């Protein structure tokens, strides 16, 4: 009887001991608190923009900026798109044309130039790449006046092309495309495609572009944001209000607030609306970033 008792006791299941919850070290907690404070600081202007866009002109003056008031966002939005016969809608379409077409064409040109600098060996290649690096370091403000004088020689100022053509040039895109092409496109794949009889153009559009897709998405996003936020070049080039991008259009309204106070609310609501295309672009293209990171992990 005692043997059985000992045997049963030996084979009796032990009680599961619940693991103690691990406490975050002080360094991790400090990092989390710091990043939370930075995120709140960065999002505070967005919160102010959201709250202020729901107020009337009198509420903007009489209520604190961070506290909400009566809801007038729908009326403000309607007034925004009816002001001056709907000129804000035209500014928005102009910005979409400048940024969308400019970023697309600029990304394609940057991919072609970066691919050529990475995969072809020719005399002067490093010198050309050094010039591209120099172009990355030159601020856009330093080029506004020379570009104006250049377009004035051809009587092309105050036109769509005076803003669009300079926007398709992206030295940073060429730099990033070359670095990514050299790292992600094996020369063996290019040689195999050539042995199969594919031409250089077909190799670029069917093989290289697919391998460079994550970098090209990054180039497109950078170029889109830069063109969308471009202000100085349209200010120098354009005089016709119908050609204004949304940045320059809102600036003209802001400069008239002392004479027309109702434009203050429209400027705030217009600033909020102008952020929406950038946010949508990032949300729509983020899955390509994830696909590129997953492909890199598999490789």
Rosetta silent file (secondary structure, phi, psi, omega in degrees, C-alpha in Angstrom):
SEQUENCE: XXXXXXXXXXXXXXXXXXXXXXXXXXXXXXXXXXXXXXXXXXXXXXXXXXXXXXXXXXXXXXXXXXXXXXXXXXXXXXXXXXXXXXXXXXXXXXXXXXXXXXXXXXXXXXXXXXXXXXXXXXXXXXXXXXXXXXXXXXXXXXXXXXXXXXXXXXXXXXXXXXXXXXXXXXXXXXXXXXXXXXXXXXXXXXXXXXXXXXXXXXXXXXXXXXXXXXXXXXXXXXXXXXXXXXXXXXXXXXXXXXXXXXXXXXXXXXXXXXXXXXXXXXXXXXXXXXXXXXXXXXXXXXXXXXXXXXXXXXX
SCORE:     score description
SCORE:     0.000 S_00000001
   1 L     0.000  -39.399  179.751    0.000    0.000    0.000 S_00000001
   2 H   -70.602  -33.016  178.227    2.834    2.344    0.811 S_00000001
   3 H   -65.624  -43.713  177.948    4.596    1.434   -2.461 S_00000001
   4 H   -61.678  -40.417 -179.261    1.474    2.303   -4.452 S_00000001
   5 H   -64.406  -40.977  178.599    1.122    5.532   -2.598 S_00000001
   6 H   -66.689  -38.744 -179.505    4.707    6.461   -3.325 S_00000001
   7 H   -65.518  -43.919  177.966    4.324    5.508   -6.993 S_00000001
   8 H   -63.254  -38.204  178.842    1.166    7.528   -7.361 S_00000001
   9 H   -67.881  -31.935 -179.960    2.852   10.433   -5.631 S_00000001
  10 H   -70.071  -36.306 -178.698    5.843   10.143   -7.932 S_00000001
  11 H   -93.424    5.282 -179.940    3.674   10.263  -11.072 S_00000001
  12 L   -68.756  134.413 -178.947    1.262   12.901   -9.788 S_00000001
  13 L   -65.652  139.624  177.241    1.164   15.923  -12.097 S_00000001
  14 L   -79.906  150.087  177.743    2.794   19.038  -10.784 S_00000001
  15 L   -73.805  133.328 -179.709    0.824   22.209  -10.515 S_00000001
  16 L   -68.374  129.927  179.885    1.606   24.693  -13.278 S_00000001
  17 L   -95.755  118.254 -179.314    3.402   27.721  -11.958 S_00000001
  18 L   -68.768  130.697 -179.691    2.248   30.879  -13.674 S_00000001
  19 L   -67.903  144.488  178.817    5.196   32.920  -14.925 S_00000001
  20 L   -73.843  137.478  178.073    5.680   36.253  -13.328 S_00000001
  21 L   -62.696  132.285  179.936    5.019   39.194  -15.606 S_00000001
  22 L   -76.535  134.197  178.813    8.252   40.728  -16.788 S_00000001
  23 L   -92.646  139.567  177.669    8.691   44.336  -15.884 S_00000001
  24 L   -68.406  137.140  175.849   10.048   46.733  -18.394 S_00000001
  25 L   -66.115  161.912 -176.638   13.428   48.137  -17.456 S_00000001
  26 H   -62.561  -32.764  179.845   13.658   51.798  -16.639 S_00000001
  27 H   -65.668  -39.851  178.074   15.475   52.530  -19.882 S_00000001
  28 H   -67.671  -41.068  178.509   12.622   51.052  -21.952 S_00000001
  29 H   -63.832  -39.933  178.533   10.004   52.934  -19.955 S_00000001
  30 H   -65.624  -38.189  178.499   11.934   56.168  -20.404 S_00000001
  31 H   -65.773  -41.548  179.173   12.191   55.531  -24.158 S_00000001
  32 H   -63.956  -44.646  178.870    8.453   54.855  -24.411 S_00000001
  33 H   -63.494  -39.609  179.699    7.605   58.014  -22.472 S_00000001
  34 H   -65.500  -44.987  179.661    9.979   60.079  -24.589 S_00000001
  35 H   -66.311  -34.395  176.022    8.543   58.758  -27.871 S_00000001
  36 H   -65.010  -42.063  178.224    5.009   59.344  -26.589 S_00000001
  37 H   -64.831  -40.081  178.880    5.864   62.948  -25.755 S_00000001
  38 H   -65.274  -41.445  178.909    7.439   63.444  -29.195 S_00000001
  39 H   -63.132  -42.702  177.522    4.390   61.934  -30.906 S_00000001
  40 H   -63.281  -39.699  178.627    2.055   64.235  -28.968 S_00000001
  41 H   -63.851  -40.591 -179.194    4.217   67.209  -29.847 S_00000001
  42 H   -71.616  -32.025 -177.367    4.168   66.303  -33.547 S_00000001
  43 H   -88.326   -9.219 -178.880    0.410   65.668  -33.582 S_00000001
  44 H   -61.241  -44.430  176.569   -0.526   68.806  -31.675 S_00000001
  45 H   -62.489  -33.700  177.902   -0.672   71.044  -34.805 S_00000001
  46 H   -66.510  -41.397  177.620   -2.847   68.446  -36.537 S_00000001
  47 H   -62.525  -43.220  178.108   -5.204   68.410  -33.571 S_00000001
  48 H   -61.331  -40.045  179.758   -5.358   72.220  -33.611 S_00000001
  49 H   -64.721  -40.853  178.677   -6.113   72.144  -37.334 S_00000001
  50 H   -64.546  -44.011 -178.413   -8.931   69.632  -36.840 S_00000001
  51 H   -69.051  -44.207 -175.954  -10.488   71.619  -33.994 S_00000001
  52 H   -68.677  -28.274 -179.364  -10.120   75.020  -35.657 S_00000001
  53 L   -70.949  -12.741  178.515  -11.648   73.824  -38.932 S_00000001
  54 L   -94.342    0.201 -174.609  -14.938   73.200  -37.140 S_00000001
  55 L  -102.728  158.717  171.420  -15.239   76.771  -35.821 S_00000001
  56 L   -86.030  176.106  179.747  -16.648   79.952  -37.275 S_00000001
  57 H   -62.103  -41.694  179.391  -14.662   83.149  -37.550 S_00000001
  58 H   -67.119  -36.758  178.596  -16.088   84.491  -34.281 S_00000001
  59 H   -67.171  -33.000  177.742  -15.336   81.192  -32.493 S_00000001
  60 H   -61.934  -32.685 -178.216  -11.716   81.330  -33.612 S_00000001
  61 H   -86.546  -35.984 -170.392  -11.334   84.641  -31.819 S_00000001
  62 H   -94.389  -15.421 -177.498  -13.485   83.999  -28.735 S_00000001
  63 L  -114.842  153.264  176.273  -12.573   80.396  -27.833 S_00000001
  64 L   -61.703  148.369 -173.115   -9.214   78.800  -26.910 S_00000001
  65 L   -65.478  -31.710 -176.163   -7.448   77.238  -29.876 S_00000001
  66 L   -94.156   -2.085 -179.980   -7.252   73.687  -28.481 S_00000001
  67 L  -103.625  134.804 -179.741  -10.833   73.536  -27.162 S_00000001
  68 L   -72.543  162.325  177.894  -13.705   72.603  -29.522 S_00000001
  69 L  -133.592 -156.843  178.352  -16.740   74.755  -30.073 S_00000001
  70 L   -62.804  148.028 -175.087  -19.974   74.420  -32.066 S_00000001
  71 L   -81.778  113.955  177.415  -19.724   72.175  -35.128 S_00000001
  72 L  -131.533   23.310 -174.597  -19.544   74.203  -38.344 S_00000001
  73 H   -65.533  -40.106 -178.752  -17.220   72.016  -40.402 S_00000001
  74 H   -63.738  -43.652  177.970  -19.803   71.198  -43.083 S_00000001
  75 H   -66.105  -38.836  177.650  -20.660   74.850  -43.640 S_00000001
  76 H   -64.720  -39.552  179.527  -16.974   75.777  -43.687 S_00000001
  77 H   -66.864  -39.776  176.811  -16.243   73.068  -46.225 S_00000001
  78 H   -64.736  -41.482  178.008  -19.080   74.216  -48.449 S_00000001
  79 H   -66.354  -31.325  179.685  -17.884   77.814  -48.247 S_00000001
  80 H   -62.816  -44.436 -175.087  -14.350   76.686  -49.091 S_00000001
  81 H   -86.860   -3.252  175.190  -15.344   75.135  -52.417 S_00000001
  82 H  -108.495   -9.191  179.747  -17.694   77.983  -53.367 S_00000001
  83 L   -64.802  131.504  178.647  -15.361   80.892  -52.572 S_00000001
  84 L    53.413   47.521  177.822  -14.398   82.828  -55.718 S_00000001
  85 L    60.066   37.208  175.170  -16.373   80.494  -57.984 S_00000001
  86 L    74.195   34.674 -177.620  -14.709   77.371  -56.641 S_00000001
  87 H   -68.796  -26.681  179.565  -11.099   78.439  -57.176 S_00000001
  88 H   -64.522  -37.914  176.459   -9.889   76.188  -54.359 S_00000001
  89 H   -61.028  -38.385  176.855  -10.996   73.109  -56.292 S_00000001
  90 H   -66.796  -40.637  176.474   -8.928   74.287  -59.232 S_00000001
  91 H   -61.113  -39.465 -179.920   -5.921   74.835  -56.970 S_00000001
  92 H   -65.136  -42.749  177.770   -6.346   71.321  -55.637 S_00000001
  93 H   -65.665  -37.162  176.787   -6.473   69.854  -59.153 S_00000001
  94 H   -61.764  -43.997  179.059   -3.399   71.869  -60.114 S_00000001
  95 H   -63.785  -39.835  177.316   -1.478   70.452  -57.156 S_00000001
  96 H   -63.688  -38.021  178.807   -2.581   66.933  -58.066 S_00000001
  97 H   -68.954  -47.264  178.746   -1.399   67.485  -61.634 S_00000001
  98 H   -60.755  -50.523 -173.159    1.933   68.979  -60.572 S_00000001
  99 H   -77.002  -44.007 -177.264    2.625   66.402  -57.865 S_00000001
 100 H   -66.646  -54.975 -179.479    1.064   63.295  -59.413 S_00000001
 101 H   -68.632  -39.969 -179.829    2.422   63.627  -62.939 S_00000001
 102 H   -64.646  -42.343  179.204    5.685   65.190  -61.778 S_00000001
 103 H   -68.065  -38.215  179.145    6.376   62.466  -59.218 S_00000001
 104 H   -64.691  -51.225  179.735    5.511   59.697  -61.694 S_00000001
 105 H   -66.988  -39.184  178.321    7.717   61.045  -64.474 S_00000001
 106 H   -64.272  -38.016  177.708   10.450   62.030  -62.035 S_00000001
 107 H   -66.158  -41.007  178.461   10.497   58.541  -60.513 S_00000001
 108 H   -64.165  -44.941  178.936   10.774   56.934  -63.951 S_00000001
 109 H   -65.030  -39.980  178.280   13.632   59.216  -64.982 S_00000001
 110 H   -65.015  -39.079  178.477   15.410   58.662  -61.662 S_00000001
 111 H   -65.482  -42.204  179.279   15.038   54.890  -62.036 S_00000001
 112 H   -65.002  -44.442  179.836   16.455   54.946  -65.559 S_00000001
 113 H   -67.385  -43.449  179.611   19.398   57.150  -64.566 S_00000001
 114 H   -65.495  -38.665  177.403   20.129   55.184  -61.395 S_00000001
 115 H   -64.031  -43.267  179.568   19.935   51.867  -63.227 S_00000001
 116 H   -64.374  -41.877  179.965   22.335   53.107  -65.932 S_00000001
 117 H   -69.014  -26.581 -177.827   24.827   54.411  -63.377 S_00000001
 118 H   -87.827  -37.341 -170.075   24.700   51.158  -61.428 S_00000001
 119 H  -102.180  -20.403 -179.274   24.721   48.514  -64.187 S_00000001
 120 L  -106.218  140.690  176.848   26.722   50.086  -67.025 S_00000001
 121 L  -109.803  117.981 -178.897   30.432   50.830  -66.882 S_00000001
 122 L  -148.728  162.454 -177.699   31.517   53.779  -68.990 S_00000001
 123 L   -68.394  132.734  179.668   34.014   56.602  -68.824 S_00000001
 124 L    88.005    8.408 -177.905   32.922   59.465  -66.619 S_00000001
 125 H   -63.674  -46.782 -179.199   30.357   57.453  -64.655 S_00000001
 126 H   -67.387  -32.154  177.212   31.716   58.448  -61.248 S_00000001
 127 H   -65.964  -41.750  177.753   32.012   62.074  -62.341 S_00000001
 128 H   -63.450  -41.297  179.890   28.341   62.103  -63.336 S_00000001
 129 H   -66.570  -33.832  176.283   27.398   60.521  -60.029 S_00000001
 130 H   -65.118  -38.121  176.740   29.422   63.174  -58.185 S_00000001
 131 H   -64.320  -39.642  177.322   27.458   65.863  -60.003 S_00000001
 132 H   -62.104  -43.330  177.206   24.233   64.133  -58.921 S_00000001
 133 H   -62.179  -37.985  175.181   25.437   64.143  -55.310 S_00000001
 134 H   -63.149  -35.804  176.696   26.190   67.828  -55.656 S_00000001
 135 H   -65.796  -30.172  176.419   22.644   68.369  -56.875 S_00000001
 136 H   -65.634  -34.081 -175.556   21.324   66.716  -53.712 S_00000001
 137 H   -82.179  -16.381 -178.058   23.194   69.264  -51.599 S_00000001
 138 L   -80.255  123.832  178.854   21.962   72.334  -53.501 S_00000001
 139 L   -69.968  149.051 -178.555   18.799   73.793  -51.859 S_00000001
 140 L   -65.445  -28.452  179.631   15.791   74.357  -54.076 S_00000001
 141 H   -64.253  -29.319 -179.798   15.581   78.005  -53.018 S_00000001
 142 H   -74.668  -15.593 -177.652   18.940   78.682  -54.670 S_00000001
 143 H   -99.487   -7.831 -174.330   17.607   77.432  -58.009 S_00000001
 144 H   -64.034  -49.454 -178.446   14.352   79.390  -58.140 S_00000001
 145 H   -66.955  -44.963  175.302   15.784   82.608  -59.592 S_00000001
 146 H   -59.612  -37.839  177.666   18.039   80.895  -62.193 S_00000001
 147 H   -65.613  -39.288  178.187   15.089   78.781  -63.316 S_00000001
 148 H   -62.364  -44.212  179.070   12.933   81.886  -63.658 S_00000001
 149 H   -64.738  -35.444  179.320   15.568   83.597  -65.809 S_00000001
 150 H   -68.214  -45.098  179.275   15.927   80.462  -67.920 S_00000001
 151 H   -71.208  -29.042  177.453   12.202   80.113  -68.568 S_00000001
 152 H   -66.349  -30.919  177.466   11.926   83.852  -69.188 S_00000001
 153 H   -62.927  -31.763  179.713   14.380   83.479  -72.080 S_00000001
 154 L   -99.400    8.393  179.973   11.900   81.123  -73.748 S_00000001
 155 L    56.093   41.728 -176.573    8.864   83.194  -72.695 S_00000001
 156 L  -112.814    8.799  175.169    7.600   80.187  -70.737 S_00000001
 157 L   -72.793  162.047 -178.231    6.938   81.779  -67.350 S_00000001
 158 L    59.301   38.520  176.028    3.387   81.857  -65.997 S_00000001
 159 L  -131.683  164.699  175.981    2.664   78.497  -67.651 S_00000001
 160 H   -59.979  -38.127 -174.512    1.990   74.997  -66.389 S_00000001
 161 H   -70.754  -25.623 -179.292    5.361   73.835  -67.726 S_00000001
 162 H   -66.937  -24.151  175.849    7.338   76.401  -65.739 S_00000001
 163 H   -98.982  -33.872 -174.469    6.359   74.582  -62.532 S_00000001
 164 H   -74.143  -47.774 -173.610    6.018   71.056  -63.902 S_00000001
 165 H   -62.966  -45.509  176.768    9.320   70.604  -65.758 S_00000001
 166 H   -64.256  -20.471 -176.468   11.658   71.572  -62.861 S_00000001
 167 H   -77.141  -19.353 -176.972    9.675   69.245  -60.606 S_00000001
 168 L   -82.288   -7.845  179.896   10.542   66.082  -62.554 S_00000001
 169 L   -90.761  121.914 -177.269   14.260   66.427  -61.761 S_00000001
 170 L  -135.943   91.897  176.822   15.180   64.557  -58.580 S_00000001
 171 H   -59.814  -37.435  177.545   18.899   64.171  -57.787 S_00000001
 172 H   -64.218  -37.083  176.962   18.012   62.373  -54.559 S_00000001
 173 H   -64.448  -39.396  176.800   15.867   59.939  -56.549 S_00000001
 174 H   -64.305  -43.743  178.495   18.777   59.208  -58.894 S_00000001
 175 H   -59.770  -49.877 -178.444   21.071   58.664  -55.916 S_00000001
 176 H   -65.648  -38.189  179.718   18.653   56.307  -54.172 S_00000001
 177 H   -65.751  -40.119  179.351   17.884   54.422  -57.406 S_00000001
 178 H   -65.392  -44.655 -179.388   21.550   53.831  -58.132 S_00000001
 179 H   -62.231  -44.100 -176.906   22.265   52.563  -54.607 S_00000001
 180 H   -72.464  -37.702  178.570   19.260   50.238  -54.620 S_00000001
 181 H   -63.769  -41.779  179.110   19.878   48.979  -58.174 S_00000001
 182 H   -65.851  -28.609 -176.608   23.472   48.086  -57.342 S_00000001
 183 H   -90.840  -26.220 -170.386   22.342   46.225  -54.217 S_00000001
 184 H  -112.638  -12.778 -178.238   19.216   44.436  -55.471 S_00000001
 185 L  -108.447  107.702  177.821   19.786   43.588  -59.149 S_00000001
 186 L   -69.646  140.362  178.185   22.268   40.723  -59.652 S_00000001
 187 H   -66.129  -25.908  179.091   24.400   41.041  -62.757 S_00000001
 188 H   -64.814  -35.282  179.159   23.805   37.349  -63.439 S_00000001
 189 H   -66.882  -41.206  179.154   20.089   38.046  -63.960 S_00000001
 190 H   -65.132  -43.039  179.285   20.860   40.795  -66.467 S_00000001
 191 H   -65.203  -38.101  177.622   23.323   38.575  -68.336 S_00000001
 192 H   -64.392  -39.462  177.791   20.804   35.726  -68.423 S_00000001
 193 H   -66.189  -37.633  177.250   18.184   38.038  -69.895 S_00000001
 194 H   -66.718  -38.664  177.930   20.641   39.195  -72.533 S_00000001
 195 H   -65.556  -29.134  176.989   21.479   35.606  -73.435 S_00000001
 196 L   -77.489   -2.645  176.467   17.752   34.954  -73.871 S_00000001
 197 L    96.021    8.497  179.848   17.670   37.696  -76.502 S_00000001
 198 L   -78.535  139.649  176.063   16.053   40.490  -74.478 S_00000001
 199 L   -78.847  171.348 -177.256   17.040   44.037  -75.357 S_00000001
 200 H   -65.053  -38.340  178.854   18.201   46.607  -72.842 S_00000001
 201 H   -65.331  -43.400  179.371   14.863   48.427  -72.824 S_00000001
 202 H   -66.226  -38.140  178.231   12.933   45.222  -72.235 S_00000001
 203 H   -62.179  -41.887 -178.230   15.330   44.163  -69.483 S_00000001
 204 H   -65.519  -46.578 -173.375   14.854   47.472  -67.701 S_00000001
 205 H   -80.230  -24.614 -177.127   11.060   47.541  -67.871 S_00000001
 206 H  -102.526  -24.974 -176.850   10.405   43.836  -67.235 S_00000001
 207 H  -112.743  -55.898 -172.139   13.218   42.843  -64.866 S_00000001
 208 H   -67.440  -43.749 -177.482   14.899   45.847  -63.271 S_00000001
 209 H   -60.780  -36.905  179.923   11.798   47.870  -62.446 S_00000001
 210 H   -67.926  -38.725  179.192   10.249   44.965  -60.552 S_00000001
 211 H   -72.381  -26.521 -178.720   13.359   44.452  -58.448 S_00000001
 212 L   -93.244    7.068 -172.979   13.618   48.183  -57.758 S_00000001
 213 H   -55.562  -46.646 -179.980    9.942   48.579  -56.813 S_00000001
 214 H   -60.249  -40.986  179.023   10.430   49.278  -53.046 S_00000001
 215 H   -67.809  -36.760 -178.752   13.016   51.990  -53.755 S_00000001
 216 H   -69.250  -33.462  174.458   10.863   53.514  -56.499 S_00000001
 217 H   -63.241  -41.221  177.134    7.905   53.740  -54.130 S_00000001
 218 H   -63.167  -44.196  178.612   10.139   55.640  -51.717 S_00000001
 219 H   -61.944  -42.661 -179.709   11.334   57.956  -54.493 S_00000001
 220 H   -62.046  -44.669 -178.645    7.749   58.559  -55.608 S_00000001
 221 H   -64.587  -44.930  177.709    6.572   59.432  -52.110 S_00000001
 222 H   -60.652  -45.730 -178.164    9.451   61.819  -51.482 S_00000001
 223 H   -65.884  -39.737  179.549    8.963   63.461  -54.847 S_00000001
 224 H   -62.326  -45.111 -178.595    5.186   63.713  -54.389 S_00000001
 225 H   -67.274  -40.966 -179.654    5.516   65.380  -50.991 S_00000001
 226 H   -63.457  -45.011 -179.493    8.218   67.780  -52.190 S_00000001
 227 H   -68.696  -40.726 -179.543    6.202   68.878  -55.224 S_00000001
 228 H   -62.120  -39.054 -179.314    2.957   69.116  -53.249 S_00000001
 229 L   -88.401    3.516 -178.158    4.582   71.363  -50.649 S_00000001
 230 L   -64.074  130.060 -177.623    6.449   73.409  -53.253 S_00000001
 231 L  -127.086  -45.179 -172.778    5.837   77.099  -52.680 S_00000001
 232 H   -67.532  -43.264 -178.706    8.755   79.250  -53.795 S_00000001
 233 H   -62.575  -47.889  174.577    8.934   78.052  -57.406 S_00000001
 234 H   -62.178  -34.419  178.592    5.210   78.701  -58.135 S_00000001
 235 H   -62.759  -37.641 -178.926    5.506   82.048  -56.338 S_00000001
 236 H   -78.816  -37.817 -170.521    8.340   83.076  -58.658 S_00000001
 237 H   -86.427  -34.493 -165.549    6.958   81.580  -61.871 S_00000001
 238 L  -106.236  142.101  170.710    3.199   82.166  -61.788 S_00000001
 239 L  -121.678  -23.525 -179.529    1.023   85.248  -61.964 S_00000001
 240 L   -80.373  120.857 -178.031   -2.202   83.630  -63.161 S_00000001
 241 H   -62.707  -26.531 -179.331   -4.333   82.614  -60.174 S_00000001
 242 H   -71.019  -16.580  179.029   -5.864   79.735  -62.145 S_00000001
 243 H   -97.468   -2.012 -176.449   -2.443   78.023  -62.311 S_00000001
 244 L   -63.384  141.679  163.435   -1.707   78.291  -58.589 S_00000001
 245 L   -78.131  173.552 -173.938   -1.112   75.127  -56.560 S_00000001
 246 H   -67.007  -31.124  179.225   -2.943   74.837  -53.287 S_00000001
 247 H   -64.244  -47.611 -179.873    0.052   76.065  -51.258 S_00000001
 248 H   -70.431  -35.826  177.949    0.325   79.344  -53.138 S_00000001
 249 H   -63.002  -44.753  177.993   -3.450   79.776  -53.258 S_00000001
 250 H   -66.132  -30.934  176.705   -3.795   79.452  -49.486 S_00000001
 251 H   -66.058  -39.921  178.609   -0.932   81.910  -49.053 S_00000001
 252 H   -65.144  -37.968  175.587   -2.783   84.507  -51.117 S_00000001
 253 H   -66.097  -41.478 -179.535   -5.858   84.057  -48.937 S_00000001
 254 H   -61.826  -36.087 -179.884   -3.736   84.296  -45.792 S_00000001
 255 L   -73.179  -11.565 -179.217   -2.264   87.587  -46.977 S_00000001
 256 L  -105.493    8.200 -175.680   -5.793   89.036  -47.402 S_00000001
 257 L   -63.705  -37.042 -179.964   -7.118   88.162  -43.919 S_00000001
 258 L   -62.695  -27.546  178.927   -6.680   91.709  -42.623 S_00000001
 259 L   -94.166  -34.961  179.539   -8.996   92.930  -45.368 S_00000001
 260 L  -127.113   88.571 -175.195  -11.332   89.889  -45.512 S_00000001
 261 L   -60.516  -26.197 -177.962  -11.438   88.220  -42.047 S_00000001
 262 L   -66.269  -16.330  179.156  -13.698   85.392  -43.271 S_00000001
 263 H   -72.469  -14.872  179.173  -10.754   84.019  -45.254 S_00000001
 264 H   -64.468  -45.813  178.129   -9.090   82.932  -42.020 S_00000001
 265 H   -64.575  -41.176 -179.698  -11.524   80.067  -41.532 S_00000001
 266 H   -65.691  -35.020  177.592  -11.309   79.097  -45.201 S_00000001
 267 H   -65.572  -40.459  179.512   -7.520   79.057  -45.021 S_00000001
 268 H   -66.743  -46.219  179.484   -7.594   76.716  -42.027 S_00000001
 269 H   -65.231  -39.566  177.252  -10.122   74.358  -43.630 S_00000001
 270 H   -63.496  -36.516  176.069   -8.191   74.466  -46.898 S_00000001
 271 H   -63.850  -39.312  177.519   -4.991   73.527  -45.065 S_00000001
 272 H   -65.532  -43.774 -179.742   -6.770   70.532  -43.566 S_00000001
 273 H   -65.770  -34.854 -178.077   -8.123   69.436  -46.950 S_00000001
 274 H   -69.246  -18.845  177.972   -4.689   69.841  -48.560 S_00000001
 275 H   -79.170  -25.616 -173.138   -3.215   67.300  -46.124 S_00000001
 276 H   -59.819  -46.609  179.834   -5.689   64.578  -47.129 S_00000001
 277 H   -59.892  -35.593  178.536   -4.083   63.627  -50.509 S_00000001
 278 H   -67.048  -43.435  179.496   -0.680   63.161  -48.871 S_00000001
 279 H   -63.532  -43.227  178.939   -2.128   60.947  -46.142 S_00000001
 280 H   -63.617  -37.839  178.824   -4.053   58.878  -48.692 S_00000001
 281 H   -63.484  -43.033  177.907   -0.951   58.453  -50.824 S_00000001
 282 H   -64.873  -41.224 -178.735    1.018   57.112  -47.883 S_00000001
 283 H   -67.842  -36.177 -178.859   -1.790   54.758  -46.867 S_00000001
 284 H   -73.943  -29.248 -174.650   -2.219   53.397  -50.397 S_00000001
 285 H  -100.908   -3.340 -177.193    1.490   52.785  -50.988 S_00000001
 286 H   -68.492  -25.478  179.555    2.530   51.431  -47.610 S_00000001
 287 H   -68.422  -27.975  175.967    1.686   47.850  -48.641 S_00000001
 288 H   -70.291  -33.381  173.180    4.364   48.028  -51.321 S_00000001
 289 H   -62.846  -44.055 -179.958    6.872   48.906  -48.609 S_00000001
 290 H   -63.458  -42.415  179.141    5.776   45.851  -46.631 S_00000001
 291 H   -62.622  -40.153  179.035    6.063   43.642  -49.708 S_00000001
 292 H   -66.107  -40.413  178.662    9.554   44.967  -50.398 S_00000001
 293 H   -67.314  -37.446  177.821   10.689   44.354  -46.807 S_00000001
 294 H   -66.508  -40.312  178.299    9.261   40.820  -46.881 S_00000001
 295 H   -64.642  -39.685  177.997   11.012   40.076  -50.167 S_00000001
 296 H   -65.937  -35.180  177.992   14.295   41.367  -48.754 S_00000001
 297 H   -67.565  -38.052  178.890   13.913   39.161  -45.685 S_00000001
 298 H   -66.158  -40.593  179.220   13.329   36.068  -47.864 S_00000001
 299 L   -64.751    0.000    0.000   16.415   36.864  -49.944 S_00000001
